[in-house]
């Protein structure tokens, strides 16, 4: 037991000098996910899951921040070289338990324990028997990689000098077993688990191709599928390869081999009597006869539906559905082979499935120029926008700050500022106020103000949207108590902020007083 404690102490000591930073960035991540944005950066260490829980509690306390129509309660963006493996698992469990989606954004790196934490990204859908589902996204240009549990060099040296080699081997074996359990729990394809375990020191298995996204059950951010410069016939083949791999529980390489024949008009119809375009599959003894689609399964040059067909058993050569792939280009659910079972064990995404139209070996980084505009639009990014200024110091404490968002605290209240395209103002005032108890509503020349109570969580709010041409600042002051419970000091700070804030020369009339 003493030797076990010694190794554990060495492992903990190797991370003790570092700490992940977990902060609330804003109350709006993107148009598709208009929920709080939490960011984790730096080396992961023990206790980070507790820090996350506190930040998540803060994020969920804002007025009308939930997703009544389903989805995640927050989005966690990750940028970390790794760290304490067990804490990575604890974070994954915390993300799933609190219904937080995960994303690794373009230009960021998430390795080792961070990549394990990434797997916990989840959303929740209240209808249709779906419940908790996988919600983890990798943007083009991001690096996400896994490896087998390893000892740091200084730990290996100490173990060797101390004659604890057998104990180290036993610990490594247990660590690998634990990692297999985690990868399986979070629905990583068993066909890539061996590749991850094979990674040694300085190596990672990276999700950097369209095929690897499918294998780790992650998705790309939403972007128009019709912007892909891929012939329809090849989109169909690539989608059918996913279906074949899913059906046979085989690799995507084997899936591509199964659908290597020509794409043609099939000499049969589906159960609706519609003509099919697809690929014959020479597997009739197992009742898989073809993969294809009917005319309703496409929108111009974009594939919407691919179906793996089997013989209908009536002896006339007609086909019926065995498994289906859906690419929901106008919102809704995309899936591969989903049959209504456990969504956390399925390939089921809320949004488009453009990745399935790409060749398995397609490098995600090459999508960056194509996808970046759609990502920026969804996040309402405007590179020319600048954060608001205050004409006098109000004694606020800055909790986090980026180029386009800032969160401050004062007198027990949170003040969150976010700048970008004018969509931010419209969304805050028009979409987020629904269902709230409004006690004040005023429109000015360049600014809109709304305040009131969120009776569901017992809090109150004061919101401002300031427009400057095509740009806007969305400002949320979130109070932890109902409006009639605010202290005089809190009320004074709200008024002082409202009359001191300026966005690109626009402000409330009281600013001039």
N, C-alpha and C positions, 0 to 999 in steps of 0.2 A: 504493500500500500504506500510506503514511504517513497518508493521509486516512481510509482504512478503520479504521486503528487509532484515529484521533482520535474517530470516531463511536462505535466500540465502547467507548472509554474514557469518553466522555460518558454512554453508556447505563449502564455499570456504576457510574459515580459517582453516578448518580441513585438507586441502591438501596443504596449502600455503607453508609449510616448506619443501615440497618435490618437486622433479622434475624428470620427465622421461628423460632418456638420449637416444637421437636418433642420431645414427652415421652411416656413410658409412663405412662398414667393408671391402669390396672388390668389384672388378668389375666382379666377376664370382662366382655365388652361387653354381651351380652344372652342371653336363653334360646335364641333362634334361632342366635346366633353366640357361643357360650361360649368366645371366644378373646381374646387380649390386645387392649386398647384403646389405640391411639396417637393423640395429638392434635397437629395442626399449626395454629398460630395466628401472626398477624403477616404482615409483608411477605416474600414469597418472594425469596430471593437466591441467587447462585451458591454451590454447596457444600452446599445444603440436602439434596440427594439423598444426599450422603455421610453427613450427620448422620442422616437417616432410616435408612440402612443399619445404622448402629451401634445405633440404638434398636431396630430390628427384630431385630437379632441378640440383643440383651438380652431382648426379648420372647419370642423362640423358645427361649431357654435354660431356661425354667421347666419344671418337671416336668409331663408330660402335658398340655402346652398345645396340641398339634397336633390336627388333625381327621382321625382315622383313617377316618371315614366320609365325608369329603369336605367341601369348603367352603373358606373363607379361613383363612390362618394368623393373621391379625390384622385388625382393623377400624381404619381411619384416619378420624377425624372432622376435617373441614376448616373453618376459619374465617379467611379471609384476603381482603384487598382486591385481591390480585394481586401483581405484582412482575416478576421477571425471567422473560421468556417461555420462553427455552430451558431454564431450570431447571424450569419447569412441565412441559415435555415430559419432561425427565429424571426428574422425580418420577413422572409417569404410567408411564414405562417401568419405574421401580423398583418401583412398586406391582404392576404386572403380573408382573414377574420374580420378586418375592418372594411372590406370591399374597396380596396384601392387598386387602381390600374397602375401599370408600370410602363415606362418608356425610356429608351436610351436614345438621346437626340443626336442628330448629325454632328460629327466632330468630337463627341464624347466617347469615353472608354469605360467599359464595365466588365471586369474580369473576376474570375475566381469566386470568392464569397459574394461579390456584388452580383455576378451572373446567377448565382444560386438564389439570392434575394429577388432578382428580376422575375424568376419563375412564378412568384406568388401573385403577380398582377391579376386582379379579378374585378368583375362587375357583377351586378345582380339584376335579374329580370323577374318582376313579380307575377307575370302571367305565363300561360302556356306550359306550365310545369318545368320551366327552364331553371329558375333559381340562380345559383352562383355559376358564372361561366368565366372562361379564360379571357383576360384582357391585358395583353402584353405586346408592346409595339417596339420595333427596331427601325429607326429612320435610316435611310441611305447615308453612308458616311460615318455611321456609328461602328464601334468595335465591341462586340459582346463575345466573351470566350470563357470556356470552362476547362478545368483540368482535374486530375486526380488529387486527393488530399496529399499534401507534401509537408515535410518538416523544413523549416528554414535552416540555412547552413550552420548557424551558430548552435542550433538545437542538435543537429546531426553530430557535430563535433563533441558536444557535451555528452551525448548518449554513448558515442564510441569510447570516449575517454573513461566514462563511468561503467563500462562493461554491461550496458543495458540493451544490447543489440536485439536480443529475443523479444524483450518488452516492446522495443520500437517496431519490430515486425508485426507483433500482435496488434499494436495500436494502429499501424498502417492498414492492416487487414480489416479491423473494425471500422476504420475511417472510410475505406473503399465500400464496404458493405452499407454503411450509412448513406453514402452518396448515391449508390444505386437505388436505395429506398426513396431518397428525396427526388431523384430524377423520374422515377416511376410514379411517385405520388403526384407530381406536377405534370404528368402526361407527356414527358419527352419520349420520342420514339425509341423503343428498345434497340432499334437497329443502329443508333448512333451512340448509345451509352458506352459500348466497348471502345469507340473512338475517343470519347472523353476520358475514360479511365486510362487509356494508353498514353495520354499526354504526360510528359515528364517535366522536370524543372525547366522553367523558361519557355514552356510550350503551352499553347491553348488550342482547343478546338473551337473555331469561331463560326458564328452564324452570319456569314458574309455573302451567301448566295441565296437565290430564290428557293432552291431546294432545301437548304438548311433551315430557312424560316419554317417551312412545312414540317420539318423533322422536330423542331423544338416547339411547335404549335404557337409560334409568334406571327405577327402580321405587320404589314407596312401601314403607314398612315394613309388615310383616305386620299386618293387623287383620281382624276378621271381615267378610267380604264381605256377610253377611246383615244387617249393620247399616246398609247403604246404603239410603236411602229413595228407591229408583228402581224403577219398575214393571218387571217381567220383560221385557215387550216392548221397552222402551227399552234395557235392558241388552243384549238380543240385537242390537238395531240398532247400538248403539255398538261392540259386539264385532265385528260384521260389517263395520263401517266400517274397523276396523283390518285385518281380513283382506283386504278389497278394496284398501285402500291398499298393503298389503304385496304382494299378488298383481300389481297393475298398476304397482307402483313409482310411485305417485302420491301426492298430498297427502291428508291426512285430510279436507280439505274435499271433494275429489273422491270420496274413499271414502264420505263421508256421502251425497253425491248418488247414488252407485251403489246405495245401499240405502234410498232415500227412499220406496219403496213401502210398502204396508200389511203389517204382520205378521199372518199368517193361517195356517190349516192348508193346506199345499201339496197340490196334486192329484197327488201321487206318493208313493213311498216310497223309503227308502234300500236298500242292498244286503241288509240284514237283514229287509226287509219292514216296517220300523217307520214309523209315521206321522211326518211332519215338520211342525214349526212354523217358519215363516221368512218370507223376503222373496224374491219372484221378481226376478231380475236379467235385464234385456233385453240379453243379450250372447251369445245362443246361437251365433252364428257363431264365437265364440271358445271355445265349450263351457263357459262359466260360466253356469249356469242359475239358481242360487238360493244363498241363505245361510240357514242355520237350524240346528235341533237336533232330536233325537228325545227321547222322554220320559226317557231315561237322562241327558240332558245338562243336567239341572237338579236342584237340591236345594231343594224348596219354591219360594221366590221368587228363588233365587240361581242365576245361570247358571254352569254348570261347563264346558260345551263348546259351541263354535260351529263350524260347518263350512261352508266354501265348496264348493258342489257343482258338478259338471259332469255332462253327460249320459254315461251309461255306454256309449254307442255300440252298443247292442243293438237300437235302434229301437223300444223300448217305452216311452220317456219316463222310465225310471227313472234315478236319480242315484247318483253315486259321489263319494267324497271327492277334492277337489282340494287344499285346504289346511285346516288345523285350528287353532283357538285353544283352549287349555286353561287353566282357572283352578283350580289345585290348592288347594282350601280347607283340606284336612287335611294339608298338607305335600306334599313331592314337587315335581315340575317343572311350571311354567307356561310356556307358549310361544305364539308366533304364527308359524305356518307352518314350524316347525322340522322338518327332514327328515333329521336325522342328520349334517349337514355340520359345518363349522367352527363351534364354539359361540361363538367370539369375533366371528363375522360374522353372528350370529343374534339373534333376539329370544327369549331363553331365560333364565328366572329360577328360582332355587330359592326357592319360597314362593308366596304368592298373587299374582294378577294383577288385583286389584280395580280398578286404574286403567283397565283395558280396558272396564269396565262403565260408566264415566262418559262423559258427552258430551266431545268433544275440547276444547271451550272452558271446561270446568269449572275454576274457580279452586282451586288446591290449598290455599290459605290457609283456605278455608271448611271444609276437612276437619279443621282442627286440633282443635276441640272433640270431634269424634267419635273421632279417632285417638289423641289424647294419652293417654287411659287405657290403651289397648292398648300404646302405646310404653312408658309407665311400668311397666306390668306386666312386659313383656319384659325391661326393664332392672332389675327388682326395686327400683324407686324407692319409698322411703317418706320423705316430706318431714319426718317427725319424727325420723328417725334422725340421730345425731351420731357423729362419728368417735371411736374409742377414745382414751383418755388413758393416760399413763404416770405412775406415782407417783414416779418419779425420772428424771432426765436420763441417758440412755444414750449421749449423744454421737452420735446418728444424724444423717445429712445428708438433708434433704428434697429429693427430686428433682422431685416434682410433688404438687399438692394441689388437690382440688375439694371441694365440699360433702359428697360421699359416697365419696370415694376419696383415698388418700394412698400415695405410694411413697417409701420411705426406703432409704438405704444405710448399711451399717456393716460394717467388717472384710471387705470384698469380697462381702458378701451383700446381697440385696434383700429388703426387708420391705414387702409390699403389703397394705394394709388397705382393705376395701370394706364399706360398711354399706348396709342396706336391708331389704327384706322377708326373712322367714325362709327363703324359697327359697334364698337364698345359702348358708346353712349346709347344707341338704339336698343341694344340687347339689355343693358342694365335697367333702363327706364321702362321699356315696353314688355320685356319678357320676364324679368326677375321680380317685378312688383306684384304679379298675379298671386292671389291667395293671401296677401299680407294685409294687415290692418293699417291702412294709410291714415295718418293724422295730419299730414301737411303735404301739399303738392303745389309747386309754383314753377312756372316757366318764364325764364328771362330771355333776353336777346340771344345770348350765346351759352346759356347754362340752364339746366333743369335740376330741380331739387325735389327729393321725395324723402319723407321720414315717417316712421310709425313703429309698429310692433309686429314681431313674429310670435303669435300667440302659441304656436305649437312648441317652440323651445324656450319660451319665456324670456326672450331678448328683445332689444329694440335697435333701430338703425337710423342713420342719417346719410343719404346718398346724394352725390352730386355728379352730373355729367356736363363737362365743359367742352364745347365744340370750337375748333379752330380750322375752318375749311374742311378738308378731307380727313382731318385728324381729330382725335378726341382724348380726353382724360376721363376715366371712370374712377370715381373716388367713393370708397365705402368706409364709413365710420360705424363700427359694430360695437354695441354696448351690451354688457353681460346681464343686464336687468331690463325689465319693462320700462317704458318711457317715464311713467309716473314714479318710478323708484330711483331715478337719476339724482345724484347729489348736485347741489349748486355749483360745486367746483367742476363737475363733469359737464354740466350745461354751459358753463362759462368757456370751457375749453372748446366745445363743439362750435359755439358762436365765434370764438376767436379764430379757429381754423377756417371756418367758412368765409370769414371776412378778410383772411390774410392770404389765401391761396390764389395763385395765378398760373394759368396755363397758356403760354405763348401770347401773352397780352390780353387774355380773356379772363374774366372773373365776375363775381357777383357785384351788384351795385354798392353793397356796403363796404367793398374793398376801398373805395375812394374816401370813406369817412375817417 
